[in-house]
Amino acid sequence: MILQTDNRLPAAINKYGCYLMSLLFIANKYTGYKLSTTVISKLYMDFQERGYMDSNCYIQDPAGILKHLGLKAIYNQRHDPPKYKCGKDEIELLCLQYSNYNHFVVGDGRGHIAYNPMGRTAPDYYFKSKRIFKI
């Protein structure tokens, strides 16, 4: 999978694109949606035009993004606690907090990291919350 730090991607994705890249990873995993840096760059622009996110990759409609990519998912609109147990029909994004920013990664359904858009996880994070999607 392509990482958010790939220099062929827009600078905003390099800096703020962890949630977006996590959603793209999920779509690829569950639908086989084909991704390349060119496709991701086009989706970045398209998602802004559709109001799914802003130019700094702030995600406003994560379920809309997943639906656009072929995955019907319902976002529960909550920040669930780290101890939340996912059901068999749920996907989790984990929100990790570092000293001065949040970082999103894809969870494995049990609170462990399955995909990190940065490619690595620094040891100094606090597991803040989960974003849950029912598929």
Backbone bond lengths (Angstrom), bond angles and torsions (degrees), N, CA, C in turn:
res aa  C-N    CA-C-N  psi(-1)  N-CA   C-N-CA  omega(-1)  CA-C   N-CA-C  phi
1 M - - - 1.462 - - 1.518 109.39 -
2 I 1.274 115.35 146.49 1.461 123.11 178.91 1.530 108.72 -73.57
3 L 1.316 116.08 141.02 1.463 121.49 179.22 1.527 110.14 -96.48
4 Q 1.322 116.26 155.53 1.463 120.56 179.88 1.519 112.13 -65.39
5 T 1.315 117.67 -19.09 1.462 122.33 -178.76 1.527 113.30 -85.08
6 D 1.317 117.79 0.08 1.466 121.27 179.00 1.522 108.39 -61.64
7 N 1.322 116.96 121.98 1.472 120.28 -173.63 1.526 114.10 -71.23
8 R 1.326 118.18 -3.37 1.467 120.95 174.25 1.526 111.74 -83.08
9 L 1.318 116.90 -9.77 1.470 122.16 179.20 1.523 110.04 -89.90
10 P 1.339 117.99 158.95 1.468 120.64 176.45 1.533 111.61 -56.60
11 A 1.320 115.96 147.68 1.473 121.68 -177.45 1.524 112.46 -56.52
12 A 1.331 117.40 -35.80 1.475 119.74 179.81 1.522 111.15 -63.72
13 I 1.320 117.79 -36.54 1.466 120.07 176.60 1.519 109.42 -67.70
14 N 1.332 116.73 -42.96 1.472 120.03 178.29 1.518 111.49 -54.91
15 K 1.330 116.04 -38.43 1.456 120.51 -174.36 1.533 113.24 -91.90
16 Y 1.336 117.43 -41.76 1.467 121.23 -170.83 1.531 114.38 -122.88
17 G 1.294 119.45 6.98 1.468 122.36 -167.31 1.510 117.78 -87.44
18 C 1.319 119.37 17.77 1.470 120.08 -176.01 1.530 113.38 -63.78
19 Y 1.316 118.01 -41.29 1.472 120.67 179.49 1.527 109.26 -67.02
20 L 1.327 116.59 -47.02 1.460 120.94 178.13 1.521 110.86 -57.63
21 M 1.311 117.88 -49.75 1.464 121.21 -177.92 1.526 111.15 -64.63
22 S 1.322 117.52 -32.51 1.463 120.78 176.04 1.529 110.49 -65.88
23 L 1.328 116.95 -42.75 1.459 120.63 177.13 1.527 111.14 -63.88
24 L 1.320 117.20 -39.72 1.459 121.01 177.89 1.528 111.01 -64.48
25 F 1.326 116.61 -39.21 1.465 120.81 176.95 1.528 110.21 -60.90
26 I 1.335 116.68 -45.27 1.465 121.25 179.61 1.532 110.51 -60.79
27 A 1.333 116.87 -46.03 1.463 120.31 179.81 1.524 110.64 -61.16
28 N 1.307 117.02 -42.83 1.467 121.23 178.24 1.524 110.53 -61.72
29 K 1.311 116.93 -43.97 1.465 121.55 -177.59 1.528 112.45 -65.38
30 Y 1.325 117.39 -43.97 1.458 121.11 -172.83 1.522 114.68 -92.82
31 T 1.323 118.27 -20.44 1.468 120.06 -178.88 1.518 112.82 -121.74
32 G 1.321 117.54 -12.85 1.458 120.29 -175.86 1.518 112.66 77.63
33 Y 1.339 117.27 13.88 1.466 121.47 179.76 1.521 108.91 -53.04
34 K 1.309 116.67 122.75 1.465 121.84 -176.19 1.527 110.74 -79.40
35 L 1.318 115.16 128.60 1.461 120.94 -178.23 1.520 111.15 -121.42
36 S 1.298 115.04 145.19 1.463 124.31 171.70 1.520 105.51 -145.09
37 T 1.309 117.92 170.13 1.465 119.04 178.13 1.527 110.65 -62.77
38 T 1.325 117.17 -34.57 1.468 120.62 178.13 1.522 110.75 -65.82
39 V 1.325 117.12 -45.85 1.471 121.71 179.50 1.527 109.83 -63.43
40 I 1.323 117.64 -44.46 1.471 120.83 -179.67 1.524 110.62 -62.00
41 S 1.306 117.83 -42.12 1.472 121.49 178.64 1.519 110.91 -62.04
42 K 1.336 117.42 -40.34 1.468 120.93 178.05 1.523 110.50 -67.99
43 L 1.339 117.19 -41.55 1.463 120.20 178.35 1.531 111.06 -63.16
44 Y 1.322 116.53 -37.92 1.471 121.73 177.43 1.531 110.33 -55.23
45 M 1.320 116.71 -46.37 1.463 120.84 179.11 1.535 111.09 -69.74
46 D 1.321 116.47 -43.89 1.466 121.31 -178.86 1.526 111.08 -62.24
47 F 1.319 117.42 -42.85 1.461 120.89 -178.29 1.530 111.71 -65.73
48 Q 1.324 116.77 -31.81 1.467 119.59 174.64 1.528 110.20 -66.96
49 E 1.324 115.70 -46.15 1.471 120.41 -179.38 1.529 111.41 -61.47
50 R 1.311 117.66 -34.17 1.461 122.28 -179.05 1.532 112.48 -83.81
51 G 1.335 117.25 -7.66 1.457 121.18 179.02 1.522 114.13 82.25
52 Y 1.333 117.00 13.96 1.469 120.71 178.14 1.523 112.06 -74.86
53 M 1.332 116.18 -25.01 1.463 121.19 -179.88 1.522 109.03 -159.47
54 D 1.344 115.70 166.86 1.463 119.13 176.98 1.530 109.71 -99.88
55 S 1.328 116.91 -178.23 1.469 121.41 -175.31 1.525 113.42 -67.91
56 N 1.335 117.38 -16.53 1.469 120.92 175.96 1.527 111.82 -99.10
57 C 1.332 115.84 21.95 1.467 123.02 176.99 1.520 113.57 64.59
58 Y 1.326 118.26 20.93 1.457 119.67 173.49 1.525 106.75 -73.29
59 I 1.324 116.70 116.30 1.457 122.23 -174.00 1.526 109.88 -82.11
60 Q 1.336 115.34 122.31 1.454 121.58 179.79 1.527 112.44 -104.07
61 D 1.327 117.35 -23.64 1.470 121.29 -179.21 1.528 109.52 -143.51
62 P 1.344 116.75 77.97 1.469 118.72 -177.98 1.528 112.82 -63.35
63 A 1.328 118.02 -37.22 1.464 120.25 178.33 1.525 110.92 -65.94
64 G 1.335 116.84 -34.84 1.464 121.07 176.12 1.516 111.65 -62.95
65 I 1.319 116.51 -39.93 1.465 120.87 177.18 1.520 109.78 -63.38
66 L 1.326 117.09 -48.06 1.463 120.05 -179.46 1.528 111.41 -62.67
67 K 1.326 116.88 -40.82 1.465 120.18 178.32 1.525 110.20 -62.89
68 H 1.327 116.79 -43.30 1.464 121.29 178.32 1.536 110.62 -57.86
69 L 1.318 116.66 -31.37 1.465 122.15 -178.39 1.535 112.58 -92.10
70 G 1.328 116.77 6.39 1.455 120.95 173.46 1.513 116.26 96.80
71 L 1.328 117.68 10.26 1.462 121.14 -179.63 1.519 109.39 -118.06
72 K 1.321 116.54 111.93 1.461 120.15 176.23 1.520 107.83 -76.06
73 A 1.291 116.14 115.19 1.465 121.98 -179.45 1.515 108.70 -138.69
74 I 1.309 114.87 144.34 1.463 120.70 177.18 1.524 107.41 -110.34
75 Y 1.320 115.76 123.31 1.457 121.44 177.59 1.520 107.80 -90.52
76 N 1.326 117.69 131.60 1.460 120.63 -175.93 1.536 113.90 -78.28
77 Q 1.325 117.96 -1.35 1.469 123.56 175.77 1.529 113.56 62.42
78 R 1.333 116.64 25.78 1.463 120.17 -179.93 1.522 110.14 -125.00
79 H 1.299 114.08 165.40 1.468 122.32 169.46 1.526 104.83 -109.89
80 D 1.314 115.91 91.52 1.461 120.43 -176.65 1.522 110.91 -74.79
81 P 1.330 116.55 153.80 1.465 120.38 -179.45 1.531 111.21 -69.22
82 P 1.324 116.72 156.46 1.470 120.63 179.48 1.530 113.85 -55.72
83 K 1.316 118.33 -27.36 1.470 121.22 -177.93 1.527 113.19 -81.76
84 Y 1.339 117.80 -3.98 1.461 120.86 179.68 1.527 109.72 -56.83
85 K 1.331 117.19 131.39 1.467 123.43 179.02 1.530 108.89 -96.05
86 C 1.318 116.23 122.34 1.463 121.24 179.37 1.519 111.30 -75.17
87 G 1.338 115.22 142.04 1.450 120.95 171.50 1.519 109.71 -80.25
88 K 1.314 116.57 171.50 1.473 121.16 -178.21 1.521 112.24 -64.17
89 D 1.333 117.06 -23.03 1.458 120.89 -178.71 1.531 111.85 -102.89
90 E 1.334 117.02 23.77 1.466 120.75 -178.67 1.531 111.42 -123.37
91 I 1.316 113.38 149.15 1.469 123.04 175.65 1.514 106.81 -119.56
92 E 1.314 116.86 143.42 1.466 120.21 -179.82 1.521 111.91 -120.28
93 L 1.325 114.37 140.35 1.456 122.30 165.20 1.516 105.43 -109.00
94 L 1.301 116.73 135.37 1.459 121.51 -179.35 1.523 108.88 -100.72
95 C 1.308 116.26 135.76 1.459 121.79 175.48 1.522 107.34 -102.69
96 L 1.310 115.75 114.49 1.454 122.46 178.12 1.519 108.04 -102.34
97 Q 1.298 117.01 136.51 1.455 120.29 178.39 1.520 109.29 -109.96
98 Y 1.314 113.97 126.02 1.461 121.42 172.08 1.525 106.28 -99.95
99 S 1.277 118.56 -177.17 1.467 120.93 -174.47 1.524 113.20 -55.00
100 N 1.330 118.13 -39.78 1.459 118.76 -174.97 1.537 114.61 -130.42
101 Y 1.323 118.29 12.27 1.467 119.34 178.57 1.529 110.93 -159.78
102 N 1.335 114.98 162.09 1.461 122.13 173.97 1.512 109.20 -100.04
103 H 1.325 115.82 151.52 1.461 121.81 179.71 1.525 107.72 -138.80
104 F 1.328 116.49 132.81 1.461 121.64 -179.34 1.516 111.05 -103.68
105 V 1.329 114.86 139.21 1.460 123.17 177.19 1.527 107.57 -136.79
106 V 1.316 116.77 162.86 1.455 121.31 176.23 1.520 108.41 -88.00
107 G 1.330 115.70 131.56 1.452 120.63 176.73 1.519 111.70 -92.16
108 D 1.310 115.17 166.71 1.467 121.13 -179.55 1.528 112.67 -95.60
109 G 1.328 117.58 8.06 1.454 121.89 -177.82 1.519 112.92 94.76
110 R 1.331 115.99 -10.48 1.468 121.61 179.72 1.531 111.45 -124.14
111 G 1.341 115.89 16.12 1.457 119.57 176.92 1.512 115.62 86.32
112 H 1.334 117.44 8.95 1.463 121.20 177.15 1.521 109.27 -104.42
113 I 1.303 116.92 154.87 1.460 121.65 -177.43 1.528 110.54 -77.60
114 A 1.347 115.41 124.02 1.462 122.03 176.58 1.529 111.08 -100.88
115 Y 1.317 117.22 -31.46 1.472 122.58 178.74 1.519 108.25 -150.66
116 N 1.317 115.59 128.60 1.456 121.63 176.15 1.530 107.58 -115.89
117 P 1.336 118.49 116.16 1.465 121.46 -178.22 1.526 114.04 -59.69
118 M 1.327 117.58 -18.55 1.464 120.93 176.94 1.536 111.32 -87.22
119 G 1.325 116.29 -14.12 1.454 120.60 179.69 1.513 113.96 89.35
120 R 1.295 117.68 -14.27 1.458 122.28 -179.08 1.517 108.56 -152.42
121 T 1.302 115.91 157.11 1.460 120.96 177.91 1.515 108.13 -121.46
122 A 1.310 116.04 118.68 1.464 120.38 176.77 1.528 108.30 -67.73
123 P 1.312 117.45 148.40 1.474 120.13 -174.72 1.528 114.94 -73.75
124 D 1.314 118.16 -10.98 1.465 120.05 -172.55 1.534 113.54 -98.47
125 Y 1.333 117.16 46.14 1.463 119.72 179.41 1.521 111.08 -110.32
126 Y 1.329 113.96 160.41 1.451 123.04 174.84 1.523 106.30 -116.49
127 F 1.322 118.58 127.86 1.459 123.35 178.61 1.524 107.01 -75.79
128 K 1.319 116.39 103.93 1.463 122.48 -170.14 1.526 114.19 -86.00
129 S 1.352 117.47 -49.56 1.461 120.60 -174.92 1.523 110.65 -167.47
130 K 1.335 114.48 177.29 1.458 122.05 176.78 1.529 110.08 -125.22
131 R 1.327 115.00 149.86 1.462 122.48 169.74 1.523 104.94 -112.22
132 I 1.319 117.68 124.12 1.452 122.31 -173.49 1.531 111.24 -110.67
133 F 1.323 115.02 134.60 1.464 122.99 177.96 1.525 108.89 -123.54
134 K 1.315 116.22 129.95 1.461 121.15 175.94 1.517 107.88 -94.62
135 I 1.335 115.15 129.97 1.483 119.30 -179.91 1.520 110.65 -117.31
